[in-house]
Amino acid sequence: MPLADAVTTAWPWNPLTDFQVMWSYPFMVNAFRAGAVIAVLAAAVGWFVVLRRQTFAAHSLSVVGFPGASGAVLVGVAAGYGYFAFCVGAAVLIAMLPGSGKGRGEESALTGTIQAFLLACGFLFVALYKGFLNGVNSLLFGSFLGITTSQVLLLTVVAAVVLCVLAVIGRPLLFASVDESVAAARGLPVRALSTVFMVLLGAATAEASQITGSLLVFALLVLPAATAQVLTPRPGLSLVLAMVIGLVVTWLGLTVAYFSPYPVGFYVTTFAFGGYVLARLVAVVRQASLVRRGPLLRSAV
């Protein structure tokens, strides 16, 4: 449900007053808090997803969040628990597949099979639900309206745990992501690192899906990280930049959605995609500038 459906408002003529009014609503305060937590977590995990070329696995985990959430609603519990149960469970299952983490065709085929089956289960759960399931669009495309203070606390705790684990395994995971064969030869537990990372990815996907929905989770999980890696090849700088981009597009999407009748997921995705396009244009201009300067540098030498 769009944010503007909850509060009748208009585009601001006095930005300071309108922002004060927007933040006077508890659901908007929770939305900005949850958005900040999820944006930082999704960017950090997504940075490794892009580096390891596991975007298809991330997409599959986001899709299986839909049957998890709809199944949770069917049995009468909060949708968030279903997101975490199915996303983390599917992550463990994908990690157990042959060649997991290496981008092989067999892995992609098996992952796609799991994704298709669980997506069908999601629509079955919706059909079995006898009441009026008004939140199907929210499950698919996201909404901030249902997030409570207790849920923000839960999201913060989960994010803290995931980020702490990621910080512990970050350096060996980076090594294994860049050159897996050399990392294995050096004695690193490549398979175990891949499994742990898939579990972290499942938890991050479950969190991000509660904002962007199952179908638009790439807006926070992949686009900020991909944009940052286009802008700079330095790992540390691009990781921090991904978090900043994720935070900006999330808060900007929330603000614009508050003053419009359209879903917040649309704005978050649009702003994230726009940032990626601009980063690509900057990279093209930078490369063209280097090509033009090349002959001048050689002649000066």
C-alpha positions as CSV (number, residue, x, y, z in Angstrom):
1,M,0.0,0.0,0.0
2,P,1.4,3.4,-0.9
3,L,2.4,5.6,1.9
4,A,0.2,8.4,0.7
5,D,-2.8,6.1,1.2
6,A,-2.3,6.4,5.0
7,V,-1.8,10.1,5.2
8,T,-3.5,12.6,2.8
9,T,-0.7,15.0,1.8
10,A,0.7,17.0,-1.1
11,W,4.0,18.0,-2.5
12,P,5.7,20.3,-0.1
13,W,5.7,24.0,-0.3
14,N,7.5,24.4,3.0
15,P,10.0,21.6,3.1
16,L,11.1,22.1,6.7
17,T,7.5,22.1,8.0
18,D,6.5,19.1,5.8
19,F,9.5,17.1,7.0
20,Q,8.6,17.8,10.6
21,V,5.0,16.7,9.9
22,M,6.3,13.5,8.1
23,W,8.5,12.5,11.0
24,S,5.7,13.2,13.5
25,Y,4.1,9.9,12.4
26,P,5.4,6.9,14.2
27,F,5.1,4.7,11.2
28,M,7.4,7.0,9.2
29,V,9.9,7.1,12.0
30,N,10.0,3.3,12.0
31,A,10.2,3.3,8.2
32,F,13.3,5.5,8.2
33,R,14.9,3.5,11.0
34,A,14.2,0.2,9.3
35,G,15.3,1.6,6.0
36,A,18.7,2.7,7.4
37,V,19.3,-0.7,9.0
38,I,18.3,-2.7,5.9
39,A,20.1,-0.4,3.5
40,V,23.4,-0.8,5.3
41,L,23.1,-4.6,5.7
42,A,22.0,-5.2,2.1
43,A,24.8,-3.0,0.7
44,A,27.4,-4.9,2.8
45,V,26.2,-8.3,1.8
46,G,25.4,-7.3,-1.7
47,W,28.9,-6.0,-2.3
48,F,30.2,-9.6,-2.0
49,V,27.2,-10.9,-4.0
50,V,28.3,-8.7,-7.0
51,L,32.0,-9.6,-6.5
52,R,31.2,-13.3,-6.4
53,R,28.8,-13.1,-9.3
54,Q,26.0,-14.7,-7.3
55,T,23.2,-12.3,-8.3
56,F,21.1,-15.2,-9.6
57,A,21.3,-16.9,-6.2
58,A,20.3,-13.7,-4.5
59,H,17.4,-13.3,-6.9
60,S,16.2,-16.9,-6.1
61,L,16.4,-16.2,-2.4
62,S,14.3,-13.0,-2.8
63,V,11.7,-14.9,-4.8
64,V,11.4,-17.7,-2.2
65,G,10.7,-15.0,0.4
66,F,7.2,-14.7,-1.1
67,P,6.1,-18.2,-0.3
68,G,7.6,-17.8,3.2
69,A,5.7,-14.7,3.9
70,S,2.4,-15.9,2.5
71,G,2.8,-19.2,4.3
72,A,3.4,-17.4,7.6
73,V,0.2,-15.3,7.0
74,L,-1.6,-18.6,6.2
75,V,-0.7,-20.1,9.6
76,G,-1.4,-16.9,11.5
77,V,2.1,-15.6,12.3
78,A,4.0,-12.4,11.2
79,A,5.2,-12.4,7.6
80,G,8.7,-11.5,8.7
81,Y,9.2,-14.9,10.3
82,G,8.2,-16.5,7.1
83,Y,10.7,-14.4,5.2
84,F,13.6,-15.5,7.5
85,A,12.6,-19.1,7.6
86,F,12.3,-19.6,3.9
87,C,15.2,-17.4,2.8
88,V,17.7,-18.8,5.2
89,G,16.5,-22.4,4.6
90,A,16.8,-21.9,0.8
91,A,20.2,-20.4,1.3
92,V,21.4,-23.5,3.2
93,L,19.9,-25.7,0.5
94,I,21.6,-23.8,-2.3
95,A,24.9,-23.9,-0.4
96,M,24.7,-27.7,-0.4
97,L,24.3,-27.9,-4.1
98,P,27.3,-29.3,-6.2
99,G,29.6,-26.5,-7.2
100,S,27.9,-23.9,-5.0
101,G,29.5,-20.5,-5.2
102,K,31.3,-21.2,-8.5
103,G,28.6,-20.0,-10.9
104,R,28.3,-23.3,-12.7
105,G,25.4,-24.1,-15.0
106,E,24.4,-27.1,-12.9
107,E,24.1,-24.9,-9.8
108,S,22.1,-22.3,-11.8
109,A,19.7,-25.0,-13.1
110,L,19.1,-26.5,-9.6
111,T,18.7,-23.1,-8.1
112,G,16.2,-22.1,-10.7
113,T,14.2,-25.3,-10.1
114,I,14.0,-24.6,-6.4
115,Q,12.9,-21.0,-7.1
116,A,10.1,-22.1,-9.5
117,F,8.7,-24.7,-7.1
118,L,8.7,-22.4,-4.0
119,L,7.2,-19.5,-6.0
120,A,4.4,-21.9,-7.0
121,C,4.0,-22.8,-3.3
122,G,3.6,-19.1,-2.5
123,F,0.6,-18.7,-4.9
124,L,-0.9,-21.9,-3.4
125,F,-0.6,-20.5,0.1
126,V,-2.4,-17.3,-1.1
127,A,-5.1,-19.4,-2.7
128,L,-5.5,-21.5,0.5
129,Y,-5.9,-18.4,2.7
130,K,-9.6,-18.1,3.3
131,G,-9.6,-14.5,4.4
132,F,-9.0,-11.3,2.5
133,L,-5.2,-11.2,1.9
134,N,-4.8,-7.5,1.2
135,G,-1.0,-7.7,1.5
136,V,-0.1,-9.6,-1.7
137,N,1.2,-6.5,-3.4
138,S,3.1,-5.6,-0.3
139,L,4.7,-9.1,-0.2
140,L,5.7,-8.8,-3.9
141,F,6.5,-5.1,-4.1
142,G,7.2,-4.0,-0.5
143,S,5.7,-1.6,2.0
144,F,7.0,0.2,5.1
145,L,3.6,0.7,6.7
146,G,3.5,-2.5,8.7
147,I,6.8,-2.1,10.4
148,T,6.5,-1.6,14.2
149,T,9.1,-0.6,16.8
150,S,9.6,-4.2,17.9
151,Q,10.2,-5.2,14.3
152,V,12.8,-2.4,13.9
153,L,14.5,-3.8,17.0
154,L,14.4,-7.3,15.5
155,L,15.8,-6.1,12.2
156,T,18.6,-4.2,14.0
157,V,19.6,-7.3,16.1
158,V,19.7,-9.5,13.0
159,A,21.6,-6.9,11.0
160,A,24.2,-6.6,13.8
161,V,24.7,-10.3,14.0
162,V,25.1,-10.6,10.2
163,L,27.5,-7.7,10.0
164,C,29.6,-9.0,12.8
165,V,29.9,-12.4,11.2
166,L,30.7,-10.8,7.8
167,A,33.4,-8.7,9.5
168,V,35.0,-11.8,10.9
169,I,35.0,-13.8,7.6
170,G,35.4,-10.7,5.4
171,R,39.1,-10.9,4.6
172,P,39.3,-14.6,3.7
173,L,35.9,-14.4,1.9
174,L,37.4,-11.6,-0.2
175,F,40.4,-13.7,-1.0
176,A,38.2,-16.7,-1.9
177,S,35.9,-14.5,-4.0
178,V,38.7,-13.0,-6.1
179,D,40.6,-16.3,-6.7
180,E,39.0,-19.4,-5.3
181,S,41.6,-21.9,-6.5
182,V,44.5,-20.0,-5.0
183,A,42.6,-19.5,-1.7
184,A,41.9,-23.3,-1.6
185,A,45.6,-24.0,-2.2
186,R,46.5,-21.7,0.6
187,G,44.4,-23.8,3.0
188,L,41.3,-21.6,3.3
189,P,38.0,-23.4,3.9
190,V,36.5,-22.2,0.7
191,R,33.4,-24.4,0.9
192,A,32.7,-23.4,4.5
193,L,33.1,-19.8,3.7
194,S,30.7,-20.1,0.8
195,T,28.1,-21.8,3.0
196,V,28.3,-19.2,5.8
197,F,28.0,-16.4,3.2
198,M,24.9,-18.0,1.7
199,V,23.3,-18.1,5.1
200,L,24.2,-14.4,5.6
201,L,22.8,-13.6,2.2
202,G,19.6,-15.4,3.1
203,A,19.2,-13.3,6.3
204,A,20.0,-10.1,4.4
205,T,17.5,-11.0,1.6
206,A,14.8,-11.7,4.2
207,E,15.3,-8.2,5.7
208,A,15.5,-6.4,2.4
209,S,12.4,-8.2,1.1
210,Q,10.3,-6.6,3.9
211,I,10.9,-3.2,2.3
212,T,11.3,-3.7,-1.4
213,G,9.2,-6.9,-1.6
214,S,10.3,-10.2,-3.1
215,L,10.4,-9.0,-6.7
216,L,12.3,-5.7,-6.1
217,V,14.9,-6.8,-3.6
218,F,17.7,-6.1,-6.1
219,A,17.1,-2.4,-5.6
220,L,19.0,-2.7,-2.2
221,L,20.9,-5.9,-2.5
222,V,22.6,-5.5,-5.9
223,L,22.3,-2.0,-7.4
224,P,24.1,0.0,-4.7
225,A,27.0,-2.5,-4.6
226,A,27.2,-2.6,-8.4
227,T,27.2,1.2,-8.6
228,A,30.0,1.5,-6.0
229,Q,32.2,-1.1,-7.8
230,V,31.8,0.8,-11.0
231,L,32.9,4.0,-9.4
232,T,36.0,2.7,-7.7
233,P,38.0,-0.6,-7.7
234,R,39.2,-0.1,-4.1
235,P,37.5,-2.7,-1.9
236,G,37.2,-0.7,1.3
237,L,36.1,2.5,-0.4
238,S,33.6,0.8,-2.7
239,L,32.1,-1.1,0.3
240,V,31.5,2.2,2.3
241,L,30.2,3.9,-0.9
242,A,27.7,1.1,-1.4
243,M,26.3,1.6,2.1
244,V,26.0,5.3,1.5
245,I,24.3,4.8,-1.8
246,G,21.9,2.3,-0.3
247,L,21.0,4.6,2.5
248,V,20.5,7.6,0.2
249,V,18.2,5.8,-2.2
250,T,16.2,4.3,0.6
251,W,15.6,7.5,2.5
252,L,15.0,9.4,-0.8
253,G,12.5,6.8,-1.9
254,L,10.7,7.0,1.4
255,T,10.5,10.8,1.3
256,V,9.1,10.9,-2.3
257,A,6.7,8.1,-1.7
258,Y,5.3,9.9,1.3
259,F,4.2,12.7,-1.0
260,S,2.9,10.5,-3.8
261,P,0.3,7.7,-4.3
262,Y,2.8,5.3,-5.7
263,P,4.6,2.4,-3.9
264,V,7.9,3.0,-2.1
265,G,9.5,0.0,-3.9
266,F,9.1,1.8,-7.2
267,Y,11.0,4.9,-6.1
268,V,13.7,3.0,-4.3
269,T,14.3,0.9,-7.4
270,T,14.2,3.8,-9.7
271,F,16.7,5.9,-7.7
272,A,19.0,3.0,-7.3
273,F,18.9,2.2,-11.1
274,G,19.4,5.9,-11.9
275,G,22.5,5.9,-9.7
276,Y,23.9,2.9,-11.5
277,V,23.3,4.5,-14.9
278,L,25.0,7.6,-13.9
279,A,27.9,5.6,-12.5
280,R,28.2,3.8,-15.9
281,L,28.2,7.2,-17.7
282,V,30.9,8.5,-15.4
283,A,33.0,5.4,-16.1
284,V,32.6,5.8,-19.9
285,V,33.6,9.5,-19.7
286,R,36.6,8.7,-17.5
287,Q,37.7,5.9,-20.0
288,A,37.3,8.2,-23.0
289,S,39.3,10.9,-21.2
290,L,42.2,8.4,-20.5
291,V,42.1,7.4,-24.2
292,R,42.4,10.9,-25.4
293,R,45.2,11.7,-22.9
294,G,47.2,8.6,-23.9
295,P,48.9,10.0,-27.0
296,L,49.7,13.2,-25.2
297,L,51.4,11.4,-22.3
298,R,53.4,9.2,-24.7
299,S,54.6,12.2,-26.7
300,A,55.6,14.0,-23.5
301,V,57.7,11.0,-22.5
